[in-house]
Amino acid sequence: MANIVAIVGRPNVGKSTLFNRLVEERKAIEDNMSGVTRDRHYGHAQWSGKYFSVIDTGGYVTGSDDVFEAEIRKQVKLAVEEADVILFVVDCLDGLTDLDMEFANELRSTTKPLYIVANKADNREKAMMAHEFYSLGISDFEVYPIASASGSGTGELLDEVIKHFEDEGVEDPDADIPKISILGRPNVGKSSFLNALLGQERSIVTDEAGTTRDAIHTRYKLFGQDFIITDTAGIRKKAKVKEDIEFYSVMRSLRTLEESDVVIVMVDATRGMEAQDINLISLAIKNNKGVMIMVNKWDLIEKDHKTMDKIKVQMLERLGEHKWIPIIFTSVTEKQRIMQAIELAVKVFENKTRRVPTSKVNDALLADIEKYPPPAWKGKYIKIKYVTQLPTKNPVFAFFCNLPQYIKDPYTRYLENRLREHFDFEGVPVKIVYKSK
């Protein structure tokens, strides 16, 4: 990943607002309460024909009661190491604080281009207050007063920043790359799973529910294929969501589901599959996503050789007609079957994008239709003459027949089962449409 800009600073100086301004999207959650952002959050931006990635970080703080303090500092340091240019955001209204000076000492050793960005300079008087930040003495460049909420001053800042990029960059390095998202209730192990896959602390993990707030996107390579793995905030029942921050976290998670190709619904083995898990699965199917169920914390279950099969049967019964959804039992903390889980997600993606030649579909399905033709309706016989897969992102099959309006749902389910029997569509919704011939 080339051309990377990291946005750092103490809490509540407007880092996420600046991030959203640069990527021209409300990707990061903004709130007047400090400490909203915790993990590193990536986005893509462009200025004057040059493309670059932007990293939003949590507020750097020391000596607080926040249980996430040390983990946030670790994420900030990783962002600084990864970046080509660093934007150190300070607050014109608060002026120079002890925490600004402490963080400046942490940045003093970097040799990377570092800009002091004095935010909340909404007018000329406030912009004049930015001069006191020169006393930090950590940057070779002038202090840039900006107002990230309105965009004032960001153009002059970006004019300078892009001078450090040797190439034009890539408009969207994540375009056309398969996207896999991890969804589930709070504290089921989503962030731990992502960290175990990557072998690094990409997402902050604690025993406290609701640790992850933004959707955390990460590039991942498996079998020579790149993927985007996205960790999301835990989704609770709507009635239990009281705070605005959690509400926006859930909205980000649901938007991630809509943008994904494959959804991993993670279930807590100690609690079993609950109504909220079923709702997430139904939402994934409604949006034509590949879907699989990952039962985590399997190490905490007392079991014998029949327990897994018994629980799987119970889950499939709850899924009703969606028995094509694969289920895998894992323990992220024990690293049990986590690689098989991501391999299964890759397989679901391959099933979702599979194109079946028309000749193969007809050879397989027309024989089944001849053995069990559609039931006649009011003395009228229905004849299916031809089948083909439509050129869509998801598996859609068109059945051409003389009286499409008389084919009922039970027969459609029969055809879907035959398609799944002949061709591997495990984990993928299959749609059937009828057309006149």
TILUM-772131 format. One record per residue (C-alpha): z, x, y; residue in one letter; residue number from 1. Coordinates in Angstrom, 1 decimal. Example, Ala and Ser with C-alpha at 12.3 -4.5 7.8 and 13.67 -1.06 7.14 Angstrom:
2
PT     up   east  north aa   i
PT    7.8   12.3   -4.5  A   1
PT    7.1   13.7   -1.1  S   2
This chain:
437
PT     up   east  north aa   i
PT    0.0    0.0    0.0  M   1
PT   -1.1    1.7    3.2  A   2
PT   -0.2    0.9    6.9  N   3
PT    3.3   -0.3    6.6  I   4
PT    5.6   -1.3    9.5  V   5
PT    9.3   -1.8    8.9  A   6
PT   11.4   -4.0   11.2  I   7
PT   15.1   -2.9   11.2  V   8
PT   18.2   -3.4   13.3  G   9
PT   21.7   -4.9   13.3  R  10
PT   22.1   -8.7   12.6  P  11
PT   20.9  -11.4   14.8  N  12
PT   18.6   -9.4   17.2  V  13
PT   15.5  -11.4   16.2  G  14
PT   13.9   -9.3   13.5  K  15
PT   12.7  -12.3   11.4  S  16
PT   11.4  -14.0   14.6  T  17
PT    9.4  -10.8   15.3  L  18
PT    8.2  -10.6   11.7  F  19
PT    7.0  -14.2   11.8  N  20
PT    5.2  -13.5   15.1  R  21
PT    3.4  -10.5   13.6  L  22
PT    2.3  -12.2   10.4  V  23
PT    1.5  -15.4   12.4  E  24
PT    3.3  -17.5    9.9  E  25
PT    6.8  -18.8    9.5  R  26
PT    7.4  -16.9    6.3  K  27
PT   10.9  -15.6    7.1  A  28
PT   13.8  -18.0    7.7  I  29
PT   15.1  -17.9   11.3  E  30
PT   18.6  -19.0   12.3  D  31
PT   21.1  -18.3   15.0  N  32
PT   23.7  -17.4   12.4  M  33
PT   23.7  -13.7   11.6  S  34
PT   23.0  -12.3    8.1  G  35
PT   20.3  -14.9    7.1  V  36
PT   17.9  -12.3    5.8  T  37
PT   19.1  -10.2    2.9  R  38
PT   16.3   -8.8    0.8  D  39
PT   13.2   -6.9    2.0  R  40
PT   10.5   -9.5    2.9  H  41
PT    6.8   -8.6    3.1  Y  42
PT    3.9  -10.1    5.0  G  43
PT    0.4   -9.1    6.2  H  44
PT   -0.8   -8.7    9.8  A  45
PT   -3.7   -7.5   11.8  Q  46
PT   -4.2   -6.2   15.3  W  47
PT   -7.4   -5.0   17.0  S  48
PT   -9.3   -4.8   13.7  G  49
PT   -6.6   -2.9   11.8  K  50
PT   -4.7   -4.5    9.0  Y  51
PT   -1.1   -3.6    8.0  F  52
PT    1.9   -4.8    6.0  S  53
PT    5.2   -5.8    7.7  V  54
PT    8.6   -5.5    6.1  I  55
PT   11.4   -7.7    7.4  D  56
PT   14.9   -6.5    6.5  T  57
PT   18.5   -7.7    6.6  G  58
PT   20.8   -6.9    9.5  G  59
PT   22.4   -3.4    9.2  Y  60
PT   26.2   -3.7    9.4  V  61
PT   29.3   -1.7    8.4  T  62
PT   32.9   -2.6    8.2  G  63
PT   32.4   -6.4    7.8  S  64
PT   33.8   -8.9    5.3  D  65
PT   30.3   -9.7    4.1  D  66
PT   30.0   -9.1    0.3  V  67
PT   26.3   -8.3    0.8  F  68
PT   26.9   -5.6    3.4  E  69
PT   26.3   -2.5    1.1  A  70
PT   23.3   -4.2   -0.7  E  71
PT   21.7   -5.1    2.6  I  72
PT   22.1   -1.5    3.9  R  73
PT   20.5   -0.3    0.6  K  74
PT   17.5   -2.6    1.2  Q  75
PT   17.1   -1.4    4.8  V  76
PT   17.0    2.3    3.7  K  77
PT   14.4    1.5    1.1  L  78
PT   12.2   -0.2    3.7  A  79
PT   12.6    2.8    6.1  V  80
PT   11.5    5.2    3.2  E  81
PT    8.5    3.0    2.4  E  82
PT    7.3    2.5    6.0  A  83
PT    4.7    4.5    8.0  D  84
PT    6.1    3.1   11.4  V  85
PT    9.6    1.9   12.1  I  86
PT   10.5   -0.8   14.7  L  87
PT   14.2   -0.5   15.7  F  88
PT   15.0   -3.9   17.2  V  89
PT   17.8   -4.2   19.7  V  90
PT   19.0   -7.1   21.9  D  91
PT   18.6   -7.0   25.7  C  92
PT   21.2   -9.8   26.2  L  93
PT   23.9   -8.0   24.3  D  94
PT   23.0   -4.6   25.5  G  95
PT   23.8   -1.3   23.7  L  96
PT   26.4   -1.9   21.0  T  97
PT   28.5    0.4   18.8  D  98
PT   26.5   -0.9   15.8  L  99
PT   23.2    0.0   17.5  D 100
PT   24.5    3.6   18.1  M 101
PT   25.8    3.8   14.5  E 102
PT   22.4    2.7   13.1  F 103
PT   20.6    5.0   15.5  A 104
PT   22.5    7.9   13.9  N 105
PT   21.2    6.8   10.5  E 106
PT   17.6    6.8   11.8  L 107
PT   17.9   10.1   13.6  R 108
PT   16.8   12.1   10.6  S 109
PT   13.5   10.3   10.1  T 110
PT   10.3   12.1   11.1  T 111
PT    8.3    8.9   11.1  K 112
PT    7.1    7.2   14.3  P 113
PT   10.0    5.1   15.5  L 114
PT    9.8    2.6   18.4  Y 115
PT   12.8    1.0   20.0  I 116
PT   12.0   -2.7   20.6  V 117
PT   14.2   -4.4   23.1  A 118
PT   14.0   -8.1   22.1  N 119
PT   14.9  -11.3   24.1  K 120
PT   13.4   -9.8   27.3  A 121
PT   12.3  -13.3   28.5  D 122
PT   12.0  -12.4   32.1  N 123
PT   11.7   -9.4   34.5  R 124
PT   15.4   -9.1   35.0  E 125
PT   16.2   -9.0   31.3  K 126
PT   13.3   -6.5   30.7  A 127
PT   15.0   -4.2   33.2  M 128
PT   18.1   -4.2   31.0  M 129
PT   16.1   -2.5   28.3  A 130
PT   16.3    0.9   30.0  H 131
PT   19.8    1.5   28.7  E 132
PT   18.5    1.9   25.2  F 133
PT   16.8    5.2   26.2  Y 134
PT   20.3    6.7   25.9  S 135
PT   20.0    6.4   22.1  L 136
PT   17.7    9.4   22.2  G 137
PT   16.1    8.8   18.8  I 138
PT   12.5    8.0   19.8  S 139
PT    9.7   10.0   21.3  D 140
PT    8.2    6.8   22.6  F 141
PT    9.1    4.5   25.5  E 142
PT   11.4    1.5   24.9  V 143
PT    9.3   -1.7   24.6  Y 144
PT   10.8   -4.9   26.0  P 145
PT    9.5   -8.0   24.2  I 146
PT   10.3  -11.6   23.6  A 147
PT    9.4  -12.2   20.0  S 148
PT    9.9  -16.0   20.3  A 149
PT    7.1  -16.3   22.9  S 150
PT    5.1  -13.1   21.9  G 151
PT    5.5  -11.6   25.4  S 152
PT    5.1   -7.8   25.2  G 153
PT    4.2   -7.7   21.5  T 154
PT    0.6   -6.8   22.3  G 155
PT    1.5   -3.6   24.2  E 156
PT    3.8   -2.7   21.3  L 157
PT    1.1   -3.2   18.7  L 158
PT   -1.5   -1.3   20.7  D 159
PT    0.8    1.8   20.2  E 160
PT    1.8    1.1   16.7  V 161
PT   -1.7    0.9   15.3  I 162
PT   -2.6    4.4   16.7  K 163
PT   -0.6    5.8   13.8  H 164
PT   -2.8    4.2   11.2  F 165
PT   -5.7    6.4   10.1  E 166
PT   -7.7    3.7    8.2  D 167
PT   -8.3    0.1    9.0  E 168
PT   -6.3   -1.1    6.0  G 169
PT   -7.0   -4.1    3.8  V 170
PT   -7.1   -7.7    5.2  E 171
PT   -4.9   -9.1    2.3  D 172
PT   -4.1   -6.6   -0.5  P 173
PT   -2.7   -9.5   -2.5  D 174
PT   -5.9  -11.7   -2.4  A 175
PT   -7.2  -12.8   -5.8  D 176
PT   -4.3  -11.3   -7.6  I 177
PT   -2.5  -13.5  -10.1  P 178
PT    0.8  -14.9   -8.8  K 179
PT    3.8  -15.5  -11.0  I 180
PT    6.9  -17.2   -9.6  S 181
PT   10.4  -17.4  -11.0  I 182
PT   12.2  -20.7  -10.2  L 183
PT   15.4  -22.3  -11.3  G 184
PT   18.8  -23.4  -10.2  R 185
PT   21.1  -21.0   -8.4  P 186
PT   22.7  -18.1  -10.3  N 187
PT   20.6  -18.4  -13.5  V 188
PT   19.5  -14.7  -13.2  G 189
PT   16.2  -14.8  -11.4  K 190
PT   16.8  -11.8   -9.2  S 191
PT   18.3   -9.8  -12.1  S 192
PT   15.1  -10.5  -14.1  F 193
PT   12.9   -9.2  -11.3  L 194
PT   15.1   -6.1  -10.9  N 195
PT   15.0   -5.5  -14.7  A 196
PT   11.2   -5.7  -14.8  L 197
PT   10.8   -3.3  -11.9  L 198
PT   13.5   -0.9  -12.9  G 199
PT   14.8   -1.0   -9.3  Q 200
PT   17.0   -3.2   -7.1  E 201
PT   14.2   -5.2   -5.5  R 202
PT   16.4   -8.3   -4.9  S 203
PT   20.1   -8.3   -4.1  I 204
PT   22.1   -9.5   -7.1  V 205
PT   25.7  -10.9   -6.9  T 206
PT   27.8  -13.4   -8.8  D 207
PT   27.6  -15.7   -5.8  E 208
PT   25.2  -18.6   -6.0  A 209
PT   22.6  -18.7   -3.3  G 210
PT   22.3  -14.9   -2.8  T 211
PT   18.5  -15.0   -2.5  T 212
PT   17.2  -17.0    0.5  R 213
PT   13.6  -16.0    1.2  D 214
PT   10.9  -15.9   -1.5  A 215
PT   10.6  -12.2   -2.4  I 216
PT    7.1  -11.1   -3.4  H 217
PT    6.5   -7.9   -5.4  T 218
PT    3.4   -6.3   -6.9  R 219
PT    3.8   -5.6  -10.6  Y 220
PT    1.4   -3.9  -13.1  K 221
PT    1.2   -4.7  -16.8  L 222
PT   -1.6   -3.9  -19.3  F 223
PT   -3.7   -2.5  -16.4  G 224
PT   -3.5   -5.8  -14.5  Q 225
PT   -1.8   -6.3  -11.2  D 226
PT    0.4   -9.3  -10.6  F 227
PT    2.5  -10.7   -7.8  I 228
PT    6.0  -11.5   -9.1  I 229
PT    8.0  -13.8   -6.7  T 230
PT   11.8  -14.2   -6.9  D 231
PT   12.9  -17.4   -5.2  T 232
PT   16.0  -19.1   -3.9  A 233
PT   17.9  -21.3   -6.4  G 234
PT   17.0  -25.0   -6.1  I 235
PT   19.9  -27.5   -6.3  R 236
PT   19.8  -31.3   -6.1  K 237
PT   18.8  -32.6   -2.7  K 238
PT   22.2  -34.3   -2.3  A 239
PT   24.0  -31.0   -2.7  K 240
PT   22.0  -29.1    0.0  V 241
PT   24.2  -29.3    3.1  K 242
PT   23.2  -26.2    5.2  E 243
PT   20.0  -25.8    7.1  D 244
PT   19.6  -22.2    5.7  I 245
PT   19.7  -23.5    2.1  E 246
PT   17.3  -26.3    3.0  F 247
PT   14.7  -23.9    4.3  Y 248
PT   15.3  -21.6    1.3  S 249
PT   14.5  -24.5   -1.0  V 250
PT   11.4  -25.3    1.1  M 251
PT   10.2  -21.7    0.7  R 252
PT   10.8  -21.9   -3.1  S 253
PT    8.8  -25.1   -3.4  L 254
PT    6.0  -23.6   -1.3  R 255
PT    6.0  -20.6   -3.5  T 256
PT    5.5  -22.9   -6.5  L 257
PT    2.5  -24.4   -4.8  E 258
PT    0.9  -21.0   -4.2  E 259
PT    1.6  -19.7   -7.7  S 260
PT   -0.7  -19.5  -10.8  D 261
PT    2.2  -19.5  -13.3  V 262
PT    5.7  -20.8  -12.9  V 263
PT    8.6  -19.4  -14.9  I 264
PT   11.3  -22.0  -14.9  V 265
PT   14.6  -20.2  -15.7  M 266
PT   17.3  -22.1  -17.5  V 267
PT   20.9  -21.2  -18.0  D 268
PT   21.6  -21.1  -21.7  A 269
PT   25.3  -21.9  -21.2  T 270
PT   24.4  -25.2  -19.3  R 271
PT   21.2  -26.2  -21.1  G 272
PT   18.2  -27.8  -19.6  M 273
PT   19.3  -30.2  -16.9  E 274
PT   17.6  -32.9  -14.8  A 275
PT   16.8  -30.4  -12.0  Q 276
PT   15.0  -28.1  -14.5  D 277
PT   12.9  -31.1  -15.7  I 278
PT   12.1  -31.9  -12.0  N 279
PT   10.8  -28.4  -11.4  L 280
PT    8.7  -28.5  -14.6  I 281
PT    7.2  -31.8  -13.6  S 282
PT    6.4  -30.5  -10.1  L 283
PT    4.7  -27.5  -11.6  A 284
PT    2.6  -29.7  -13.9  I 285
PT    1.8  -32.0  -11.0  K 286
PT    0.5  -29.0   -9.0  N 287
PT   -1.6  -27.9  -12.1  N 288
PT    0.3  -24.7  -12.6  K 289
PT    0.8  -22.7  -15.7  G 290
PT    4.4  -23.2  -16.8  V 291
PT    6.9  -21.6  -19.2  M 292
PT   10.6  -22.0  -19.8  I 293
PT   12.8  -18.9  -19.9  M 294
PT   16.3  -19.6  -21.3  V 295
PT   18.5  -16.8  -19.9  N 296
PT   22.1  -15.7  -20.7  K 297
PT   21.3  -16.1  -24.4  W 298
PT   23.9  -13.3  -25.1  D 299
PT   26.7  -15.7  -23.9  L 300
PT   25.9  -18.3  -26.6  I 301
PT   27.7  -18.4  -30.0  E 302
PT   24.9  -18.7  -32.5  K 303
PT   23.7  -18.4  -36.0  D 304
PT   20.1  -18.0  -37.4  H 305
PT   19.4  -21.7  -36.8  K 306
PT   20.7  -22.1  -33.2  T 307
PT   17.5  -21.0  -31.4  M 308
PT   15.3  -23.4  -33.4  D 309
PT   17.8  -26.2  -32.9  K 310
PT   17.9  -25.8  -29.1  I 311
PT   14.2  -25.4  -28.9  K 312
PT   13.7  -28.7  -30.7  V 313
PT   16.1  -30.4  -28.3  Q 314
PT   14.3  -29.1  -25.3  M 315
PT   10.9  -30.1  -26.6  L 316
PT   12.2  -33.6  -27.2  E 317
PT   13.3  -33.7  -23.5  R 318
PT    9.9  -32.5  -22.4  L 319
PT    8.3  -35.6  -24.0  G 320
PT    4.5  -35.3  -24.1  E 321
PT    4.6  -31.8  -22.6  H 322
PT    5.4  -30.1  -25.8  K 323
PT    2.7  -27.5  -25.0  W 324
PT    5.2  -25.7  -22.7  I 325
PT    6.3  -22.4  -24.4  P 326
PT   10.0  -21.5  -24.5  I 327
PT   11.5  -18.0  -24.8  I 328
PT   15.2  -17.1  -25.1  F 329
PT   16.3  -14.0  -23.2  T 330
PT   19.3  -12.0  -21.9  S 331
PT   18.4  -10.2  -18.7  V 332
PT   21.7   -8.2  -18.6  T 333
PT   21.1   -7.0  -22.2  E 334
PT   17.4   -6.6  -21.5  K 335
PT   16.7   -8.8  -24.5  Q 336
PT   13.1  -10.1  -24.7  R 337
PT   12.4   -9.6  -21.0  I 338
PT    9.2   -7.8  -21.6  M 339
PT    8.1  -10.5  -24.1  Q 340
PT    8.9  -13.1  -21.3  A 341
PT    6.5  -11.4  -18.8  I 342
PT    3.9  -11.0  -21.6  E 343
PT    4.1  -14.7  -22.2  L 344
PT    3.6  -15.4  -18.5  A 345
PT    0.5  -13.2  -18.6  V 346
PT   -0.7  -15.1  -21.7  K 347
PT   -0.2  -18.4  -19.9  V 348
PT   -2.3  -17.1  -16.9  F 349
PT   -5.1  -16.0  -19.3  E 350
PT   -5.0  -19.5  -20.9  N 351
PT   -5.1  -21.1  -17.4  K 352
PT   -8.2  -19.1  -16.5  T 353
PT  -10.0  -19.4  -19.9  R 354
PT  -13.6  -20.6  -19.8  R 355
PT  -14.8  -22.2  -23.1  V 356
PT  -18.6  -22.1  -23.6  P 357
PT  -20.1  -25.6  -23.7  T 358
PT  -21.6  -25.1  -27.1  S 359
PT  -18.2  -24.2  -28.6  K 360
PT  -16.5  -27.3  -27.0  V 361
PT  -19.2  -29.6  -28.4  N 362
PT  -19.2  -28.1  -31.9  D 363
PT  -15.4  -28.5  -32.1  A 364
PT  -14.8  -31.8  -30.3  L 365
PT  -17.8  -33.9  -31.3  L 366
PT  -16.9  -33.5  -35.0  A 367
PT  -13.3  -34.7  -34.3  D 368
PT  -14.7  -37.6  -32.2  I 369
PT  -17.0  -38.6  -35.1  E 370
PT  -14.1  -38.7  -37.5  K 371
PT  -11.9  -40.8  -35.0  Y 372
PT  -14.1  -42.5  -32.4  P 373
PT  -12.7  -44.3  -29.4  P 374
PT  -11.5  -47.8  -30.3  P 375
PT  -13.9  -50.6  -29.4  A 376
PT  -13.1  -52.7  -26.4  W 377
PT  -14.0  -56.5  -26.5  K 378
PT  -16.7  -55.8  -29.1  G 379
PT  -18.2  -52.9  -27.1  K 380
PT  -18.5  -49.6  -28.8  Y 381
PT  -17.9  -46.4  -26.8  I 382
PT  -20.0  -43.4  -27.7  K 383
PT  -19.1  -39.9  -26.4  I 384
PT  -22.2  -37.8  -26.3  K 385
PT  -21.4  -34.6  -24.6  Y 386
PT  -18.5  -32.4  -23.5  V 387
PT  -18.3  -29.6  -21.0  T 388
PT  -15.6  -27.6  -19.1  Q 389
PT  -15.9  -28.1  -15.3  L 390
PT  -16.0  -25.0  -13.0  P 391
PT  -12.4  -25.5  -11.6  T 392
PT   -9.4  -23.2  -11.2  K 393
PT   -7.6  -25.2  -13.9  N 394
PT   -8.9  -26.4  -17.3  P 395
PT  -10.7  -29.7  -16.7  V 396
PT  -13.1  -31.1  -19.4  F 397
PT  -15.7  -33.8  -18.7  A 398
PT  -16.5  -36.2  -21.5  F 399
PT  -19.9  -38.0  -20.9  F 400
PT  -20.1  -41.4  -22.5  C 401
PT  -21.6  -44.9  -22.1  N 402
PT  -18.5  -46.8  -21.2  L 403
PT  -15.9  -44.4  -19.6  P 404
PT  -13.9  -47.3  -18.1  Q 405
PT  -12.8  -48.6  -21.5  Y 406
PT  -11.2  -45.4  -22.8  I 407
PT   -7.4  -45.7  -22.8  K 408
PT   -4.6  -43.2  -22.4  D 409
PT   -3.7  -42.9  -26.2  P 410
PT   -7.2  -41.7  -27.0  Y 411
PT   -7.1  -39.3  -24.0  T 412
PT   -4.0  -37.7  -25.5  R 413
PT   -5.7  -37.4  -28.8  Y 414
PT   -8.6  -35.5  -27.2  L 415
PT   -6.2  -33.3  -25.3  E 416
PT   -4.4  -32.5  -28.5  N 417
PT   -7.7  -31.6  -30.2  R 418
PT   -8.6  -29.3  -27.3  L 419
PT   -5.3  -27.6  -27.6  R 420
PT   -5.7  -27.3  -31.4  E 421
PT   -9.1  -25.6  -31.2  H 422
PT   -8.6  -23.5  -28.0  F 423
PT   -5.4  -21.9  -26.8  D 424
PT   -4.1  -23.7  -23.8  F 425
PT   -0.4  -23.1  -24.3  E 426
PT    1.6  -23.4  -21.1  G 427
PT   -1.3  -25.0  -19.2  V 428
PT   -1.9  -28.6  -18.1  P 429
PT   -5.3  -29.8  -19.4  V 430
PT   -7.1  -32.6  -17.5  K 431
PT   -9.7  -34.8  -19.0  I 432
PT  -12.2  -36.9  -17.0  V 433
PT  -14.9  -39.3  -18.2  Y 434
PT  -18.3  -39.6  -16.7  K 435
PT  -21.2  -42.1  -17.4  S 436
PT  -24.1  -40.8  -19.4  K 437
